[in-house]
Amino acid sequence: MQPKAKRRIVVIAEFSIHPIGTGTSVGRYVKAAVRSMSGIRGLTFDVTPMSSVLEAENIGTILDAVEVSHRALRSMGAKRISSSLRIDERLDKRRMMSDKTRGLKRLTRAKS
């Protein structure tokens, strides 16, 4: 049995990034962005089909992830990059992104 993850106050963000004008397949660009984010200390993330959910103890770490992702796409020759960032900074309660998904699953089971 693994030890329970320590709950802490975190910032959770939804982030997506898209090169514009590179064609319909952007998988290699997304892969480069994800790879660049993986080197950021204190950042946890889950990649989903439409975006990535980021978790860190401060907004600066989230913004670092955005910056390195843009840098990665620029280094691949992208001439235009569109990104979207939505941040949830809750200061009154200790929680992690796994708490949010666990709570949602509990709610959906209760309604079934």
C-alpha positions, -999 to +999 in steps of 0.1 A: +000+000+000+014+034-010+014+062+015-014+088+011-003+119-008+000+149+015-026+175+008-013+210+002-026+243-011-020+241-049-028+260-080-046+239-107-047+251-143-060+239-176-036+247-204-037+240-242-013+252-269-017+251-306+006+261-334-013+279-362-006+273-398+013+240-394-014+217-408-041+196-391-018+172-372-002+189-342+008+159-322+045+164-326+041+200-313+021+189-283+047+162-276+074+188-276+054+211-253+048+182-229+084+172-229+095+207-222+071+209-192+083+176-177+116+193-167+099+219-144+105+212-108+073+212-087+050+208-116+026+178-119+004+174-150-021+152-167-024+153-205-059+148-219-071+147-255-080+184-255-057+200-229-033+194-200-042+199-164-013+214-144-007+214-107+019+234-087+023+251-054+024+286-070+013+304-101+049+311-111+055+274-118+023+273-139+035+303-159+069+287-164+051+257-180+034+281-204+067+298-212+087+267-219+058+253-240+058+284-262+096+283-264+094+246-275+070+254-304+090+284-315+121+263-316+103+239-340+096+268-364+060+277-354+054+312-366+021+317-347+011+300-314-023+302-297-026+290-261-053+290-235-048+291-197-075+288-170-063+290-134-080+278-102-062+292-072-081+282-041-066+295-009-091+284+017-087+247+015-058+222+012-064+200-019-048+184-049-062+179-084-068+143-075-092+155-048-113+173-074-116+143-097-123+119-067-151+143-055-166+144-090-166+106-093-182+104-059-210+128-070-216+110-103-219+076-085-244+091-060-267+103-088-267+069-106 
